[in-house]
Amino acid sequence: MPSKLSLILVLSVLTVLLVPSPPAQPAEVIRLGMSTALSGPTAELGREMRRGVLAGLERANRAGGVRGRRLRLLTLDDGYEPTRAAPNMRRLIEKERVLAVIGNVGTPTAIAALPLAREHATLLFAPFSGAGVLRRSPPERYVINFRASYAEEIAAMVDALIGIGGLRPEEIAFFTQRDGYGDAGYVGGLAALKKHGLADERAVLHVRYQRNTLAVEGALADLLLADPLPRAVIMVGAYAPCARFIRLARESGLDTLFLNVSFVGSSALARELADDVGGVIVTQVVPDPLDASLPIVRDYRADLRRADPRAVPDVISLEGYIAARILLTALERLKGAPGREPLIDALEGLGTFDLGLGRPLHLAPGEHQASHAVWPTRLTGGRFIPFDWTDIGTLLPPRKATR
């Protein structure tokens, strides 16, 4: 007669045989995070950035991922508010354990995200912001950018307005958002004006509005009281308040040229403005998303159609797409399992490389901004189309006598 111990062993073996084996585990997933505006007055910027990043990642997933590892983007809504961005970052890094954070939207939210990226040694990659706080010298290890800075965008505007259009520094005013984003643009603008001979900062009119509001009337009143009226206004804001400011200014009879940095969101700005509103420029940090002569644009448009057949090509989603393609290029060079520090080393090791933008990109230990290019566009026929800075003189109003 079998012993009690033998019966227990037999039952244990039968139990193991009868219980189905767990399903085979899928290949390891590369998890990336994004904290962005999916609600509020800048939601379109966040949605477009996410759309572009996803189109780039899905391109890799269709080809089997990165050495068998599929890519997944975890997106959290911060409403373009720093108080929501910080807990989002903590959740993505600590709980979700993302490899890197990509494509966050905004400067004030980036300021809140930076300490957590440093604390957890996690890469903040290609944020949708041109602020100087993300572009320190020497570069901060855990921040790597794709786009040109706001200082470079505004310097291009100022060089054209003064060097080609013949304006005096004092004939240029600023309309900015009252936070780190607006401050970054204004500081960069003053630096550019000083290179062109500005002696007294007080000679430059600076009006502001509160973030996530449309309260621009006070800023417009200050502008209309200026003597003389500015011939150009550089705008550092979001699409809804900038559009409202431009419309009210035109209704008030103000004849001036409005120049916006890329963060404004040119597609949304064009929709907000009536077709008959002229004299509006937006500088872009990517080429025209309809320029099929560029390999990256052809790839982007094909991958965007696959990811979302209803999506319309846009400069913001193109920026997100390019960011994803750069990150994928670095991931392909990694040996072994992806890690946070090895990913940064791989990006810094890219050196000079070509993604088909018509000009090379460059990343290195001493260079954490891949592109310094700026493309000017002007509002024509309901959309922003490329134009040449040499034509800016035709857009400027005539100089008027002091009132």
Helices and strands as residue ranges (DSSP letters): H 4-18, E 30-36, H 43-62, E 71-77, H 82-90, I 91-95, E 100-102, H 107-119, E 123-125, G 132-134, E 143-144, H 150-158, I 159-164, G 169-171, E 172-177, H 180-195, G 201-203, E 206-209, H 217-224, E 232-236, H 239-251, E 257-260, G 262-264, H 266-272, E 280-284, H 295-307, H 315-333, H 340-348, E 351-353, E 361-363, E 375-380, E 383-386, G 389-394
